[in-house]
């Protein structure tokens, strides 16, 4: 009988850890290239190197990180520590035949967003100009450039390290002719009055950047992909109200196209995305 990776991890640790620790081993992890990230309870700290080795060995990774507190700050940096393996954690992660170079110790990457990245890869077309306001290392911009081949994607990023990886990934995936990286605060760097489609993939204060998104749209018309974190019982009305309110300031209206819950973000709160068309 074939065992799951988690069963193999538990088997590897059975003779090394107390039974009460074995029972609470995390059955979820984030594998990014040769780096795996787990979230260990405080009571596991004294065993963290042993546990980290088991996860790395079974999953074929060089390093194990412990997630100590999610994503933090304007630069959207993960709060993690190395608990096993090589301290240098730069790697190449392959998803949907796209290669992403990054350092999971310093740059966020969520496998929970994979379905949305795949969807966005084929949603555009060669006639469009796209503005990605929070490009990161190219999560949406690069798959879209590879598969949809829009005539131009402007990829904005404020984090200096993420911007370096964005530039590297543009070259790595051979989309230099389609993706133009723009460094700095998108409220100053995003091009205006040019986009058929704008991606607003920020979760901390999404509504604060709606005016930037509207300004990027050609003649203030086009499609917005608006990400947000909302209370479960406030979906979908809360974000739609914010988008509609901004549209009214520009003397525009909004046609709702679709929405979906990407993943649970915290108890009672979800990461969601809305597709809307801004029209006259």
QUIZI-V268521 format. One record per pair of residues at least 24 apart in sequence whose C-alpha atoms are under 6 Angstrom apart, sorted by the first residue. I is the first residue (numbers start at 1). J is the second residue. D is the distance in whole Angstrom. If there is no record, write none. Layout:
i;j;d
I;J;D
I;J;D
//
This chain:
i;j;d
9;54;6
32;93;6
33;91;6
33;92;5
33;93;4
34;61;4
34;62;5
35;61;5
35;63;5
35;64;6
36;64;5
37;64;6
37;65;5
37;66;6
38;66;5
38;67;6
39;66;5
39;67;5
49;83;5
49;84;5
52;83;6
52;84;5
53;84;6
75;159;5
77;106;6
77;107;6
78;108;6
100;169;6
121;147;6
122;147;6
122;148;5
124;148;5
125;150;5
126;150;4
126;151;5
127;151;6
128;196;6
129;153;6
129;195;5
129;196;5
130;195;5
130;197;5
130;198;6
131;198;5
132;198;6
132;199;5
133;200;6
134;201;6
136;162;5
137;162;5
137;165;5
137;166;4
138;166;5
152;178;5
153;179;5
154;179;6
154;180;5
155;180;6
155;181;5
155;182;6
156;182;5
156;183;6
156;186;6
157;183;5
157;184;6
158;183;6
158;184;4
158;185;5
187;212;6
191;216;6
192;216;4
193;217;5
193;218;4
193;219;6
194;218;4
196;222;5
197;222;6
197;223;5
197;224;6
198;224;5
199;225;5
200;225;6
200;226;5
201;227;5
202;227;6
203;228;5
203;229;6
221;278;5
221;279;5
222;277;6
222;278;5
223;276;6
223;277;4
224;275;6
224;276;5
225;274;6
225;275;5
226;273;5
226;274;5
227;272;6
227;273;4
228;271;6
228;272;6
229;270;5
229;271;5
230;269;5
230;270;6
231;268;6
231;269;4
232;268;5
232;269;5
252;279;6
252;280;5
253;278;6
253;279;5
253;280;6
254;278;5
//
